[in-house]
């Protein structure tokens, strides 16, 4: 069975919204981590807001980029643009503009359960806070990868919404980068 992985950029005060605050901490360690993470998956599961931001940026990423590590970014862009993308939205209409994108409008829990049964690698969720909270309520997330940035922003959408039932998680991995960023990887604890 495929795993659904929630991969989030998070501030110390739990904010995930508009992660422009990440740029001052970016370095080769984080880039390698994100490259390896995407390479281990073969599909993306996205909420509408994250999808719209990615669909506006990734198809033309290489035309706009003139910085270092261009070849690696090109490989990353190829994966982002080439992977199947499953988009949860009640307002978007098909056909979706970003290639290989399929709309999920019905019962999200049923559709994601079906995706998990299909052959393949990990299904990766970036951002998509509302979607993550919905899937948490249905016990459909197999792993949480929280890239914690050493910053407090004070306001914005938090990763965990009110109304989430108590859930015990097990820390299964931790990585620390020279920038002060820490990746905490959790899985639901076995009862």
N, C-alpha and C positions, 0 to 999 in steps of 0.2 A: 504494500500500500504506500502511495506517495505521502510525503509529509508536507504540511503547510507551515511555512516559516514566516513569522512576523519580524521584519528587520527594521528597526526604528532608530532615528536620530533623536536623542532626548536630552533636554537640559537637566541640571540638577533639581530644578523645581518641577520636572515632569512635563514640560511643554514640548510638543512635537510640531506645532504649527509654524509655517514659513521658516524653514531651517536655514535662513541666510546667515544665522549666527554660527554656522559650522565652518565657514570658509577660513576664518582666522586660525583654525586649528588643523586644517588639512595638511597632510604630508604623505610621503610615500607609504608609510605603514598602513594608514587608513585606505589609501587607494588600492594597495595590494589585497587587503582584507576584503574590500568590496568586490574587486575583480574575482578573487577566488570564490567568494560567496555566490556571485552571479553565475560563474562557470559551473558550479555544482548543481544548479537548477536548470529547468528547461521550460518554465512558464512563469508568467507574472499574474498576480491577482490584485486588482487595483480598485479603489473607490473612485468616484467621479472626479473629485477635485484633483487628486494625484494624477489620474489619467490625463485630465486636460492639461495640466502643467507639463507632464512628460511628453504628450503628443505635440505640444507646441515646441518643445526643445530638442528632443532626440532625433527626429528625422533629418534635421539640418545641422546637427551638432558639429560635424567635421568641417562643414563649410565655414563655420563661425570661429573655429578654434585654431589658434596659431601658437599655442604654448608648448611646453616640454612634454615628453612622453606621448607624443602624437600617435605612435603605432599602438600603444596599449589602449589609449582612449578609443582609437578606431575599432579595436577588437571588442571593447566594451559596448560601443555604440552599435556594432553589428549584432551583438547578442540582444541588446535592448530592442532594437528595431526588428530583429528576426524572430524572437521568441513569440509563441502564442500569448496573447494578453486577454485575460478574462476581466471584464469591467462590470462592476456592480453599480447600477444606477436606475433610478425610477424616472429620470428626466431626459437622459440621452436617447437618441433614436439611431437605429441602424440605417445605412451602413456607417460604421465608425471610421473616422479619417485615418487613424494610425494603422498601418498594415498589420495583419494577423490579429486583429482585435475582435472579440466576440462579446456581445452584451448579455449580462445576466440581469433579468428584470423580475423573475419569479421568486420562488422561495429560495433565498440565498443559502440557507443551511442545506437544503436538499441538493442544490446545484453543486456546492462545494464538496459535499459528501460524495457525489458522483465523480467529480474531478479527482478526488483522492483515490478512487477505485481504479482509475485508468492507469495503464502502464506509463512509466516515465520517472523523471527525477523529481527533485523538490519543487514545490510551487512557492514562489517568493512573493511576499507582500511588502511593498515599500510604503511608508507613510500610511495614508488611508485609515485614519484614526477611528472613524465611525464604523468602517468595515471590520477592523480589528476587534472593536468592542462587541459587535454583533456576533462574530465568530467565537469570541471568548465565551459568550453566553451559551453557546451550543457545543462547547468543548471541541472545537474543530481546529484549534491551533496546537501544533505539535511541539513548536519551539519558539521561544522569544529571544531575539538577539537585540539587545539594547546597547547602542553605542552612546554612552553617556559622555556629554561634553561638559567641561568644567566651567560652566556659566549658568547664571541665574538671570532669566529675562523678565520675570515678574508677572507676565500675563500671556494668554494665548491658549489654544486648545491643548488640553492635557491628554496624555496617552490613555489613562484609565478614567472612564466616565463614572459618574454616580450610578448606582444600581447594579454594579458588577458584584456577584456573589463572592463570598470568601473563596479564595483559591490558594492552595499551597503549591509553591514552585520549588524545584530542586535546581541549584546552581550546578551546571555541568561543565562550564568552561569560563575562563576569564583571561582577557588579554589586556595589557596596558601598553599604550603607545607613548613615545617621547613627548608628545604634545600635551599629555595629561588626560587624553581621551581613554576611556576604559570600555571594553566590550564585555558585557555580562550576558551569558547564554544560559537560559533557564528552560526547563521542561516541566510540564505538570507532574507533581509528585505522585508516585504510585500509592494508592490507598492501602 
